[in-house]
Amino acid sequence: MRGMVPPDPQTSVSNEEYAVVYAPRKKRTRFPANCVTVKDSMEQAVADEEPSKKRYAARVHGPSKSSEGQYIYYLLNWL
């Protein structure tokens, strides 16, 4: 993905995670950390999603620090 910092194999600073993401528009590919709630498993993310509140289960990569100084997560795919 363009702009995404590749993971460092020697550390666990940034990881692939399952999460519930608040997304008013599902066309975005990156989200501020305050819009992402990391879950322990894919099943838990799917169980906790609330489409009526625009909170969707996803697989994300992060956190990563943006050029603006915010922590962000990159969307890998919606579940």
N, C-alpha and C positions, 0 to 999 in steps of 0.2 A: 504494500500500500504506500502510495506517495506520501512523504512526510513522516511516516512512522519510524521511530528509532528501533532498529533490530534488537532483539533481546541479547543480553550479554550472557554467554554460556557459563561464566565463572561466578555469577551472582544471581540473586533472585529479586533484584530491584523491581523489575517489570515482568509480569507474568500473564499468561492466558488464564482468564477466570470466567466463571459463570456468574451472571449478575441479573438484577432487575434494573432496567434503565428507564428513567423518566424521559420521554421523547414526544414532545408536542407534534413534531414532524419526523416520520421514520426515514426520511431521505438523508439525514445527517450521518456522517461517518466518524465523528468524534464528539465526546461529551465531557463537560466539566465533572470533576470528581464528586461534586455535591449532587449530581443527578444519577449517580451509579451506586447501587447497593450490592456489594459482592456477596455471593452465596457459596455454600460448601459444595453443592452439586448441581448438576443440570436439572435433576428432578425437583430440587427445592426452588430453583429459579422459576421453573415452569409453574409450580404450585403457588408461588407468591406473586405471579404477575396479575395485574389488574388493568385490563384494556380500557375499562370505563374511566379510569383515572390516568390513562396514557402511560402506564408503567408496564413495560414489556420485557420478557425474558430474552437474554442475549448471551453470546460468548464475546468477551471483550479482551483487549490487551492493554495493560497499564498497571499502575499509573505512570505517566510520563510527564515531564515538565515541558510546557509549551514555551514558545519564544516570548509570550506575554507574561510568563512567570506563573501561570496557573497549572495545576495538575489536571491532566486529562486522560480519558480512556478512549481507545480506538475500537470501533465496532468491527468484529470479525464476521459475525453473522447473527441474524435473529433466529430464535429457536421456535 
